[in-house]
Amino acid sequence: MAVMVASDLDRTLIYSSAALALTMPDARAPRLLCVEVHEARPLSYMTETAGQLLTDLGDAAVFVPTTTRTRKQYQRINLPGPAPSYAICANGGHILVDGVTDHEWHASVTARLADECASLDEVREYMEATSDPSWVRKVRVAEDLFAYLVVERELLPEDWVKELAVWAENRGWTVSLQGRKIYAVPKPLTKSAAVREVARRTGAELVLAAGDSLLDADLLLAADRGWRPGHGELADTGWAAPGITALPERGVAAGERILREFLAGCR
């Protein structure tokens, strides 16, 4: 049976040093594999064991990295195992085929966004106007599709994200807080739509998925089976659905457990 594994990357399979959650004694910490370098510095990791599991998974299934990262941010990642034939970037805005954007898919997505929700400019301007420079470090637009702020979490007012979410909801957008980033993403821009398209192209009969954030909920619901780690927005809100397993592991240990679950699911 053809199996496709569509997995979120950040805080699901790969982890920054701040997100590793190494709670064990130092002498018992797992050996780590650096999978991303940015500006000459190591940025993201998985355990060495997870690296071997991912290599095995590449032989057992069609592995499709499914990320909110831009194409440029995704291409910094150097995962072990065979190079994925398909990858989903920009929360479904781009499908990469052997590393190259599928322009027809991208055009169909941008046409839907123009029809169904408020403009990116309106949302970005609102975020800039209502946020405060004392806690905003960067304002970014990703791939001309969505916007995000990089913030100081400890200075972020508790209600600001909730108020933004209500405002955005009425304009066809969704808001997600992940680590130090606050994303505003158009509702029709989904990982699930892109996953369904790749599943159609690959003839996958079984789709497995994993993710940790609000932007991964639709991805998990689109899969036959899914897993979420014990950290992240979905865990914090107690999000649950049929066919979705909530794992107890947090941090980089969760990434390793998810890969074990994927391999068991393939078999």
N, C-alpha and C positions, 0 to 999 in steps of 0.2 A: 504493500500500500504506500502511495506517495505521501510523504509527510512534509509539511512546511512548518518551520518554527519562526515566528515573528516576535522579536524581543526588543523592548526598549533597552537602551544602553546605560545612560547615566543613572547611578543609584539603583540599577537593576542588575546589569552584568559588570559594569565598570564603575570605579569609585575614586574620587579625589582623596587626598590624604585626610581632609577634614571629615569625610563621610565614611571612612573605613570601619569605625566602631570596633577597634581592637580592644576588647574588654578583658582578655585573658592576660596572665602574667607575660611579661616581655619574652621570657625564654620559651614560652609555648606559642608565640605568635606565628602565624603561617608565613612561609616565604612568599614574597610578592613579586609579580611580574609587571613591569611598567609597559602599558599599552598605548600611551599618548604622551608626546613631548610637545610643549608649546613655548616658543621663544627660548629655546635651548634648555628648558627646565622640565623635569618629569611632572606630569599632571594627573594621569589616571592609571589605576592599577586593577588587577584581579589577582587571586591567589594563583600560584604555579599550578596547583591541582585543577583549578577552574580552567586554566589555559589548556591543559591536556584534555579535559572534558569537552571544551569547545572544539578542539581539533577532532575528537571522536564524533561529535555531533555533526560536523561538516560532512562526514562520510555517511551518516545515517539519515540525514534529512536535508531539505533545502533551507538553509539558514538565511534569514532576511533581517539584518539590523533595521530597526524601526524607531526613528529618533526625531525629536523636535529640533535637533541641531541643524544648522545650515549645511549645505554641501561642503563648504570650505572647512567648517568645524569637524564634520564627519571624516573628511579625508585626512585629518591629522591622526586619526586612530589607526593603530596597527595591531589588529587582532590576530591571535594565533589561528592556525588551521587554514584550509583552502580559502582563497578570496571569494567573498559572496558574489554570486552572479547578479543578484538583485539587492538593492538597499532602498529604504524609504527615508527621505530627509524632509526637513521643514514641516514636520507633523502631517505628512501626506502630500505636501505641495509638489514634491519631486520624487519620481521613481527613477533610480539609477539602474541602468542595464549595463553590466560590465564597466561600471564607473562613469557612464555617460548618461546625461539627462534624457528622458523620454519627453520630447517637446510636445507631442500630441496630448499626453496625459496632463502636463503642466498647463497647457492652453485650456483644457476642459475644466480644470480646477479654477483657474482665474476667471473664467466666464461665469461659473457658479457663484463665486464670491461677489462679483459685480452685481449679479441679479438679486442676491439673497440677504446681504447685510450692509451695515454702514461702512463707509470707506476707512481704510487704514489711516489716512491723514486725520480724519475726525477723531479717531480713537487715540492716536498718538498725541495729538494736540491736547485732548482732555487729560490724558495721563500726565503730561508735562505741566499743565496748568494747575492741577489739583495736588500734585506731589510737592515735596519740599526739598530744596537742595541740601538741607542739613542731613538727610538720610538717603538721598539718591546719589549713587556714584556714577552711573552711566544710563543713558537712554539709547536703546538700540532698535533698529528696524531689521528684521531678518528676511532676506530674499524678497523684499517688497510684498510680503504676505502677512506678517504679524509683527507685533512690537513687544519689547520687554524692558523692564528696568532692572538694573543691578543695584541692590540696596544694602544698607547696614541693618541687619535684622533686629538688633537690640534697640535701635532708634525708631523703627517702623511703628507708627501708631496702630494700635490693635484693630480699629474699625476701618482703616483706610481701604484695605483689600476687600472687605465685605461691601463697602459702599461702591467701590469700583465695579465689583461683580454685579451688583444690582443695576447700575447704570449701563453696563455692557450687555447684560441679559436682554434689555429692551431694544438693543440695536443689533441683535444676532451674533453677539460675541461671548466668549467664555473666558474666565480669569482663573489662573492657576499660580500658586505660590510654591516654588521649589527651591529649597536652600536659600540663596541670596537673590534669586531671580523671581520677578513677578511677570508672568506672561499674560498678554491679551491676544486671544486667537479667535478668528472667525469660526462660528459653529460648523459651517460646511467643510472646513479644513480639518479632516480627520485622518488618523492613522488607519482606521478600519476600512475606509473606502479604498485606500491604496492597497491594503492587505488583501481585500477581496479581489482587486484587479490582478495582483501578482499570483494569488491562488488560482485564478482562472487561467492565467498564462502558463503556469507550471503544472496544471492538472492535479493539484494537491487534493487528496481525499480527506486528510486530517490536518487541521490547523491547531498548533499549540502556541500559546503566547504568555508573556510576562511583562509586568510594568508596575510602577510604584506611585504614579501621580494621577491627578484628576484627568490629565490629557491622555492617560492610558486606559481609562475606564471603557471607552468605546472599542478599543483594541481588544481588551479582554473579553468583552461581550460578543465580539465578532468571531472569536475562536471556539473550537470545540471543547478545549480545556485550557485553563489559565491558572497562573500563580501570581501572587503578590507577596513582596517581602514584609517583614514585621516593622518596617519604617516607611516614611513617606506619607503623602496626603491621603492615599486610600486607607492605609493602616490607621492614621490619626483620626479619620472620620468613621472608622469601623465599616467601611464599604464592603459589601458582600453581594454575591450573585451565584445562581446555580452553576455548577461546573468550574467555579473559581476556588482555588485552595489558598487560604491565608496562611503563610508560613510564619513560624515564630522567629526565625533567624533575622538578625539586623546587620546592616553594613556588609562588608565584603564576604562574610560567611554566607549571607543570603544569596549572593551571586553564585557561589559554588553550589549551594543547595538547589537553586533554580536549574542549573545546568544538569545536575543529577536527575531532576524530575523530567526535564526535556528528554534525556536519553532513555529513561524508563518508559516515557510516553511513546517514544518511537518504537520501542521493542514490543 
